[in-house]
Amino acid sequence: MIRTDILIIGAGPVGLFTVFEAGLLKLHCHLIDSLPQPGGQCSEIYPKKPIYDIPGFPMILAGELVDNLMKQASPFKPGFTLGESAETIVEDGGGGYVVTTDKGTKHRAPVVVIAGGLGVFSPRKPPITELQDFEDKGVEYIVRDPEFYRDKKVVVSGGGDSALDWTYFLANGVAKEVTLVHRSQSFRAHPDSVQKVIDMAESGKIKLILDTDVVGLSGNGKLEQVYMKNKEGEETSLETDHWIPLFGLTPKLGPIAEWDLEIEKNAIKVDTVDYSTNRPGIYAIGDVNTYEGKLKLILCGFHEGTIMVQSAFKRIHPDKKNVLKYTTVQGIHGF
Amino acid sequence: MSKEEVHITVIDREGLSHEIDAPLGIGMNLMELCKAMELPVEGTCGGMALCASCQIYIESDHDLLSRNDAEQAMLDEAWHVENNSRLGCQIPISEALEGLVVRIAPE
């Protein structure tokens, strides 16, 4: 059981900044995120996009903002449970909560803060009728362990960075045969990754099939063949052990919707006095909450987290007094 | 005096037509218009052509600016893409859209 003062669900920018603000009040934080890395949307969807409305930064790349927030939070030694999504919440009998992830990791804290943004990111699945029949029987949406593909025939689909990076990786001495299937002639991925994959195709290390979609699957109990269709409508097939469709991730509010919280338009209703929800000790900050006048902006989430930790402090230490101290006077005293 | 609104028809996934007078001059795009009208368009990435959750089909005969590279690349990885597919976030509301008819793509 992981124990902490404030359990933050969602390691996006708002969750990370909350670690800093909580740290100033000497409160420890632990973060849970379904993605394997911190940063939320900033890392997953647009790390190379410039943001212009972070106070004090005329322009900062989303990925750099996350790096800075991690650095800013580091004196307060946050704990992380990454690659797992918060699934259930139960009262612990002492006024706090126990939150369990989809992988069974348990966390206990007097205060739970939902900073879940748009929700849990899950893979975008192609609309193929037989898809479900082959999930985990040859079809995987995420490469968890490359060794799983050792000496296997693998087909990868997609035109973004993860599709190209995994194609490159698996074709370098891991899989027996790698084929990349993409609907177009151009790629969304970084130009360096594109060049690497084109070079590999030219040297025969991978097979590159362009202007083509995977449209069907077959096999006896496990995947054996993918069916493809090109822009001219010509159909072909390919024998394979695995198909890895990498078409990015899409967020869904997920299990949090079942936590008996007041939900309005897919967001959690909060009291703007302290961003508390209808359940005592559970707060919601950032894009996941809603209230009159709500703006889904990172900078508003920073404010919400800052106000929220004051209320969390009173809940965790009902007998202690807290006086606002400026960092310019006190500096930072990490844990 | 220049126009303040353009008339746009949005057909939702149930086939219902929504007649909308879209305001000009406030820098709105079709994704934002659909969201403002509470039509089921997600706009997950906020308008950066990075998610395809605002895919629509242009049903009327309007001569729109063609897809840019980012929009094309995203559509290359989306589903249910047709020749008239566009990302709503990449189409700014302008006078050229008067009478436009769009249909929201399946999820």
Interface residues (C-beta under 8 A of the other chain):
Chain A: Q41 I45 Y46 K49 L118 P126 P127 G158 G159 G160 H182 R183 S184 S186 F187 R188 F247 G248 T250 P251
Chain B: T44 C45 M48 L50 C51 S53 D69 A70 Q72 A73 M74 D76 E77 W79 H80
